[in-house]
């Protein structure tokens, strides 16, 4: 038992942060949220999570994203990275925008399919910008109409009258 007490004292002395829920005197209460870390600052993280709300006019549900700023204790700064899934809990207001504190890390960052799909779509957008013909005619036109308009444009540039079929 004496060894366990010494270990807790060592942890307590390693974090001199007053606003730490584990080692300091900050009390947590109320609401808890789980979300992904999207930004990391010294002593602060920003988490984002999705929630569904009902829109009465359209009788449908919509997804909304909410961002919450949370205090990150010094003892946990090396533990948390961007993309991690974390748990934050409400506390007293620590500043104008910080009303939550980091309590636990649920999962590490994993490259999920959505981020991979996003990267692929970004690459396709860049490739489309490089080729102006693809950017100009890609849209609601199907491939046959797209080819027809390209042929018209080529024939317009070759003959001054233009061949409209």
C-alpha positions in Angstrom: 0.0 0.0 0.0 2.8 2.4 0.7 4.2 1.9 -2.9 0.8 2.9 -4.3 0.6 6.1 -2.3 4.1 7.1 -3.5 3.2 6.5 -7.1 0.1 8.7 -6.9 2.2 11.4 -5.2 4.7 11.2 -8.1 1.8 11.7 -10.6 0.5 14.6 -8.5 3.8 16.4 -8.6 4.4 15.8 -12.3 1.4 18.0 -13.2 1.3 21.4 -11.5 -1.7 22.5 -13.5 -4.5 23.8 -11.3 -7.1 23.4 -14.0 -6.5 19.7 -14.3 -9.5 17.4 -13.4 -7.1 14.6 -12.4 -4.3 16.3 -10.5 -5.7 19.8 -9.9 -8.8 21.2 -8.2 -11.0 21.5 -11.2 -14.4 19.9 -10.7 -16.4 18.5 -13.6 -20.2 18.5 -13.9 -23.1 18.3 -16.4 -22.8 17.4 -20.0 -20.2 15.2 -21.7 -19.4 15.0 -25.4 -17.4 12.7 -27.6 -15.8 14.0 -30.7 -12.8 14.2 -33.0 -9.9 16.6 -32.3 -9.7 19.0 -35.3 -7.3 21.6 -33.8 -4.8 21.6 -31.1 -3.4 24.6 -29.3 -1.3 25.0 -26.1 -3.6 24.2 -23.2 -6.6 23.9 -25.5 -8.2 21.5 -28.1 -11.1 22.0 -30.5 -13.4 18.9 -30.9 -16.1 18.5 -33.5 -19.0 16.1 -33.5 -22.2 15.6 -35.6 -25.7 15.7 -34.3 -29.0 15.2 -36.1 -31.8 17.8 -35.8 -35.3 17.7 -37.0 -36.5 20.4 -39.5 -40.2 20.8 -39.0 -40.9 22.7 -42.2 -39.4 20.0 -44.4 -40.2 17.0 -42.1 -36.7 15.8 -42.5 -33.6 15.3 -40.4 -30.4 17.2 -41.1 -26.8 16.7 -39.8 -25.1 19.6 -38.1 -21.6 19.8 -36.8 -20.8 21.3 -33.5 -17.4 22.6 -32.3 -16.5 22.7 -28.7 -13.3 24.2 -27.2 -11.9 22.3 -24.2 -9.0 22.8 -21.8 -6.1 20.4 -22.3 -4.1 19.8 -19.1 -0.3 19.8 -19.3 0.0 16.2 -18.3 -2.1 15.1 -21.3 -0.6 17.3 -24.0 1.6 14.6 -25.4 -1.2 12.0 -25.3 -3.6 13.8 -27.6 -3.1 14.5 -31.3 -5.3 15.8 -34.2 -7.8 13.2 -35.3 -8.1 11.4 -32.0 -11.6 10.5 -30.6 -11.8 12.1 -27.1 -14.3 12.6 -24.3 -14.8 16.1 -22.8 -16.8 17.1 -19.8 -18.4 20.4 -18.7 -16.8 22.4 -16.0 -16.9 26.0 -14.7 -16.1 28.7 -17.3 -12.4 28.9 -17.7 -12.4 31.6 -20.3 -14.7 33.3 -22.8 -14.9 30.2 -25.0 -13.7 27.3 -22.8 -16.4 25.7 -20.7 -15.2 22.1 -21.1 -12.2 20.0 -20.1 -10.5 17.0 -21.6 -11.2 13.9 -19.5 -10.2 10.8 -21.6 -8.9 9.6 -24.9 -11.2 7.0 -26.4 -9.4 6.1 -29.7 -6.4 7.0 -31.7 -6.5 8.5 -35.1 -7.2 6.0 -37.9 -7.3 6.9 -41.6 -10.9 6.1 -42.2 -12.6 5.8 -45.6 -14.2 9.2 -45.5 -10.9 10.9 -45.3 -9.5 8.7 -48.0 -12.5 9.5 -50.3 -12.0 13.2 -49.5 -8.3 13.0 -50.6 -9.3 11.2 -53.8 -12.0 13.9 -54.6 -9.4 16.7 -53.9 -7.0 15.0 -56.3 -9.7 14.7 -59.0 -10.6 18.4 -58.5 -6.9 19.4 -59.0 -6.7 17.2 -62.1 -9.9 18.8 -63.5 -8.5 22.3 -63.0 -5.3 21.4 -64.9 -7.4 20.2 -67.9 -9.8 23.1 -68.8 -11.9 21.0 -71.2 -12.8 18.6 -68.5 -13.7 21.4 -66.1 -15.8 23.2 -68.6 -17.9 20.3 -69.9 -18.1 18.1 -66.8 -21.4 18.7 -65.2 -24.9 17.5 -65.9 -24.1 16.6 -69.5 -23.7 12.9 -70.3 -20.7 11.7 -72.3 -22.4 11.8 -75.8 -23.6 15.4 -75.3 -20.2 16.3 -74.0 -18.5 14.9 -77.1 -21.0 16.7 -79.3 -20.3 20.1 -77.7 -16.6 19.5 -78.0 -16.9 18.7 -81.7 -19.0 21.8 -82.2 -16.4 23.9 -80.6 -13.6 22.4 -82.7 -15.6 22.8 -85.9 -16.4 26.5 -85.0 -12.7 27.2 -84.7 -11.9 25.6 -88.1 -14.6 27.2 -90.2 -15.8 30.8 -89.8 -19.5 29.9 -90.4 -19.7 27.0 -87.9 -21.6 23.8 -88.5 -24.6 23.6 -86.2 -26.2 20.2 -86.6 
